[in-house]
Amino acid sequence: MSKSKRRSSQKGFSLISVIFAIALTGVLALGLMRIFKNSANSQMNFKSGQSELVLSKVISIILNKRNHCTQTFAGITFKKKDIDFDNEFIELSTAYDYLSDEGQNIELYQSNAEGSARTHKRMNGDDNINGIDKSKFDKLKIKSIKLIMNNGAGPCSDDYCEGTITDTGQVLVFYEKPVSIEENAQKQLLKKIFDINLTIETDNSNESTITSCELNSSSLEVGESPYPAACKIRFYHDNLAGFDRHIDLDLNEASFGAFRTKSDIDNNDRFGINPTCSSPVTDIDNYFRDCYIGFGWRDSSRNNNTENLQPAIFARRQFKGVPVIPAGFSLTDLEIDFSGTDVNEDDSFYTRIACEQGTHSAEIDQYVKNTCGICLGHSDSYNLSPQSVSCIKVQDYINDEEDSPNSPQGLWSRINTNTGDVDNNDTFFLGFFCNNQYSPYVKYFSYENP
């Protein structure tokens, strides 16, 4: 074979082809790097946005729960004219320099359940580090937390006069939010604003000291869900044959629980309700611990043509576990023993929640009694929603322990089993709601032995 033929058979990539391939690879690599960087930046923005939501929720919980709020602010001293920002109301668009403008540096704390002591520092600005530094909040960096008392000029030389007053101020939280994964990239400085009501005592030198926080009813709707976080009600049916059907209805959201009966309801059966509020963490938990739940039954729903709107047999129990049983009846855990009778179309069941006035703040009392309620429901068949339901809002507590059990005072939620004998195909429902958020959503269902 000639040399020229051998050369032609050994041809490969030319230098230009190699250079072009390298350049193309570089362009593709650069494009992929940009895609990966943009994706990482988007992921960073998403996570930072999630951190902002959590930050708002934590701050709202602290400022709108009396114990946390009071332990955060109580003892802070100031003169109003030094932290009033010339009595200008601050909005997100207001120019405010946290390094030089007026304001009281603060830290945010949680309290113990009794509200008597601080437990955990939750956050501080990095311009106000005392002890443990809590200026890093997930993806965010808290730069400053300021209290501004800017609700008009004080009547005593721009300060508060001697005595006690409740006034409104603002809490400003400045924080940095990363917008890029690059280590030295510039961060975005943002602020959040929260209104606060404080009780303040001022001495004869016009020096003011914060003593407590004052909550209003609207503040109960900010931050945490306006529901008891640590309270629940067990609703159950048991039988001497040894089976038990029960649901534990958590009161932390609007929902129903239900159980399906397993046999004909007769003198071998018992129905019961048992409320608990353990380890309270919110003001509403503490409120419900002192409330009573009542449960009752009547074998005959009608008196001639008149509906019996109150039970013949009933008992009450506080959520913190104290039973109140009318004389002549021995009901354990609000159990109803159907001794000597069957439950049929002429029977009714009753329940209610009642809370005393004056034992807790008027704001929470008004909120609960205006927006929270308990419901009973019944279905003549195995069903995931009640065919009939009766709801009643939380009532004022009436101490009728000394009254005849045949005439209990107050209003009751009542259902009538008017569709025939109650047997192994019936379903009973218990529901709870607050903030007028009634919803027939069945979250808990018991249809087999636990």
N, C-alpha and C positions, 0 to 999 in steps of 0.2 A: 504494500500500500504506500502511496506517495505521501510526503510530509504535509502537503496542502490538505489532503483528505483527512489525515489524522488531526490537524488543527481544527478543521470544520466540525469534526465529531466531538470535540472537547470544549465547545463553546459553553459559557456560564453566564451569570449576571454581569452586566457591565457596571462600571463604577457609577454611572449616572443612575442606574436602576437601584443600586444599593443606597445611594444618597437619598433618592426619592423615597425609598421604603423607610429609611430612618426618620426622615422628615415627617412622613405620614404617621409613623408610630408616635412621634413626639406630639404631633397635633392631636391625635386620638387620646394620648395619655393626658395631655393638658385639658382636653375636653372632659375626660372622665374625672380628673381631679377637681375641676370646677363643679361638675355634677355632684360629686361626693361632698365637696365643701358646702354647696348650696343645700344639699340634703341635711348635712350635719347642722348647718345654721338654722334651718327650719325646725329641726328636732330640738335645738337649743331654745329657740323662741317658744316652741310649744311647751317645753318643760318649765321655762321661766314664767310663761303665762299660767301654768298650773300652780307654780309657787305663789304667784300673786293672788290667786283665788284662795289658797290655803291661808296666806298671810291675812287677807281681809277677814276670813272666818275666825281665825284665832283672836285677832284684835277685837272683833265684834263680840265674841264670847266673853272676853275679859271685861270690856267696857259695859256690857249689858247684863252681867250677872253681879248682883249686889255685893256678894262676898269678895269676888276677885277684884272688882272695881274699887271697893273700899280699901282693901289691903294694898292696892296699887297707889292710891292717892292720899290716904289718911296720913297726916303728919307733915305733909309738904307745906312749907311756909313761904310767903311771898308778899309783896306789895303790889296791888292791882296795877298801878300806873307803870310798873316795871315790866309787866308781861301782857299788856293790853293791845299791842300793835296799833296804837292810836285809835283803838275801838273800830278798826276796819274789819268787816266780815271777810274772811278769806275763802276764796274759791280756787278751783284748780288753775284758773288763768291768772290768779293774783301773783305778782312778783314778790317772792319772799326768799330771803337769803338766810338759811338756817345757821350760818356761821356768824352772822352779824346782827340780824334783826331780833327784836324782843321775843322772849319766850322762855318758859321754864323747862329745863331738861327733865325728863321722867324716864322711868323703866317700868315695864309691864310685868305683873306678877299674878300667879294663881294663889288661892287661899286654900286652907283646909276646909272640910265640910261644914264645920261650925262657924267659919268666917272669923276666927279669932287670931289667926297667924298666917304669915306667908309660907308657902311651901316651895314653889319653883319660880325662879325668874324665867320668863318666856322670851323677852327680847329687850335690847337696849340699842341706842345709837353708838356708832364707834367714836362719837365725840363725847361720850358719857359712860366710860367703862369703870364700873365699881365692882371689884371682885371678878366673878366669872363673866367672861365676855360672851354675850348672846346677840352680837350684831350680825352674825351670819345666819341667814334663814334659807336653808336649802340652796337654791340657785341665786338668791338675792343677797345683797349686802345692805343692811340698814345703816344709814348714815346719821340720822338724828330723829328723835321723838320729842316733840315740843307740846306743852300745854299753853294755850292762849286764852286769856279771860277777856274777851273783846265785846261783851254784850253791853255796850254803852258806858259812858264815863261814870266813875264812882261819885257819889254826892259829897264826899269829904275829901277835898283836894285831889280829886280823881282816884282816890282809894275807897275801899269799903269803910263804912262807919262802924263804930264799936257795936258789937252784937253778933247775932247769927242770921245768916241769909242763905238762900238757895239761888244759885245763878248758873247760867249756861255758858259754856266755853267750847273750844275746839281743840282736838288732839290732831296734830300734824305728824305724819310718818313719812320721812324721806328715805328713799332706797334706790340703790343702783341695780339695774337689770342688764345682764349680758345680752348682746345681740349678735355676737359672733364667737366662734370657737377659738379664734386667735387669742393667744395669751395676753398680748398687749393692746388688744382692740379697745377702743373707747366704749364705755358703758353708758347706758341711758339713765339719767337721773329723773326719778318720778316722785310724786307724792300722793298720799291718800289722806282724806280728811274725815274725821269722825266728831259728831257733836256729843257733848257730855254735860250732865247736870250734877252739880256738886253742892254739898252743904258746907258752908264756910263760917268759921268763927273769927272775929276780928277784935283785937285788943285796943286799948286806948292810945296806942302809938300807931294805929292803922296797919299793924302787921297782921296778916291773915293766915289762918291755918285750916287746911281742908280736914273735915272730920268724917265725911261719908259721901257715898254716891246716892243720888235719887233717880230711880228708874221711872219711866212712864210706860203706859200700856203699849205704845207703838214700839218701844225698845224690845218688847218680848218677841217681836216678829223679826228681829234682825239677828243674823248669825245663826245660832243653833236652831234646830227645829223647835217650835213652841209646844213641845210635848214632854211629859215626864220621861226621863231617860232611864230611870232605875225602877220603874213600877210595872207590875203585871198582875193579871187576874187569872187564876186557874178556874175553869168551868168544867164540871165533870159529872159523870153518871157511873155509879157502881152498883153491883148486884151481889147478893149473898152467894151466888154461884161462883163468884171469884173473879169476875172480869171487871175491867175498868176502862172507860173511855174518857179521855180528858184532853183539853187544849190549854196551853199557857199563852194568853193573849198579852203580848207586850204593848204597852201604852205609848210607845215612842213614835207612832204614826197612825194615820186613819186606816183602820182595817177591821175585819171580822175574823173570828175563829169559830169553828163548828165541830160538833161530833155527831156521829150517827149512832142511834140507839141499837142495841143488839138483840133485845127481846121485848116482849110485852111489858109495859111499865105497870107494876102492881106492888103488892106489899113486901116484895123482896128487894125493891129498888130504892135508891137514894139519888137525889140531885144535889149538887153543892157548888158554891162559889167561895173562893179563898183568895183575898187580895194580899199583895206584899209590896213593900217599897224598901228595898235593901240598899245600903250604902248610897244615900242620896248625893248627887253631884250638882244639882241645879236648884234654883229657888222654887221651881215648880215641883220638883221631887219632894222637897221639904213641905210644900203646901199640901200635896196629896197624902203624905204620911199621916197627916192629922184628919184626913177626910174619912167618911164612913161609906161602905157599900152595903146596901140592903138587898135581901133576897127573900121572896115570899111565894106563897102558893094558895090557891083557893079551889076547893073541890067543886064548888058550884059557882059558875060565873055570873049567873043571873039571879036576881031577887025579884020574882015575878017578871016584869018586863024591863027592869032596870039593870043595867050592867054594873057589876061590882068592880069598881076602879081601884080598890085597895085589897091587899091580901088578907086572908084569914089567919095564916101562920106566917110569921116573918122573923128575921133577926138581922142584926147589923154587926159589922166588924170593921175596925179601923185598918187602914192600909199598913200601919205599923204593928198590927197583930192583936189588938185589944177587942175581944168580943163584947157585944151588948145584946143580951138575950132577954126578952120579956119574961116576966114571972109566969111560971106554969109551963114553960116550954124548955126542952133540953135539946137545942140544935147545936151540933158541933160543926165548926167551920162553915156555918150557914148551910148545913145539910138539911134537906127536906126528906123525911122518912114517910113514904106513902103507905103507912101501916093501915091495914084493914080496908083498902080501896084500890081500884084500878084508876088509871089516868085515861080519860076519854074526852069526847068532844065538848064536855061541859066544864073543863078545867081551865084555869088560867095561871100563868107564871108572871112574876113581877120583879123588877129590880130598879135601883136608883143609886146615885152617888150624891151625898150631901156633905157640905163643908161649912164649918162655923165661920162667922164673921169676926174680924178683930184679932185673930191669932196670927195673921200674916199681913203683908202690905196690901193696902186697898187696891193698888194697881193690879196685882196678880189675882186677887179675889174677883175683881170686876172682869178681868180677862177670862178666867176659867168659867165663871158662871154665865158669861155672855156668849161664849164660843165653844165650850166643851160639853160633850154629852155621852150617854151610854145607851146602847140599843139591845133589844132582845128580838130574836127572829125564830121562825119555825117553818119547816116544810114537811108535808105529809109523805114525802118520798125522799129517797137518797138524792140529794140535790146540792149543787155547789153555790146556790144563792137562795135566800129565803123567799118563800111564797108570801109570807106576811112578816112585817117588821114594825116595831114600835120603838121610838127613840125619845129620850127626854134629856134636857140640859141639866147640868149639875145644879143641885138645889141648895138653898140655905138649910143648914142642919137644925132640926127641931128635936129637942130632947123629949121624946114621947115614951121613954122607958117605963114610966109609971102608968101610962095610959093602958087601956084594955088592948090586948093584941088584936082584938076583932075590929078596932077602929084606929089604925095607925094614921097619924097625920101626914100631910104632904102629898105631893104628886108622885106617881110611879109610872115607869114604862111597863106596859102590859101586853102579853100575847095570849090569845085564846086558841086552844087546840080544837077548833070546831070542825075538824074534818074526819072525826072518828076516833077509835081507840089509838093510843100511842103505842106503837109496836116496834118491831125490828127494822122498819123501813122509814122511820122518821129521822129528821135532822134538826138539831137545835143550834142556834147561832147566838154569839155574843159579840157586840161591836163597841168601838170607842172612837171618838174623833175630837179634835180641837180646831180652833181657828175656822169653825164652820166648814170644815173640809170633809163632810160626810161622804163616805165611799163604801159601797157594798162589796169591796174587794176582800175575798176570803183568803187570808194568808196562812192560817193554821187549820188543818183538818185532821180529825181522828176518826177513822172508820174501821180500824182493826185494833186488836189489843196491843198496847205499847210494848 
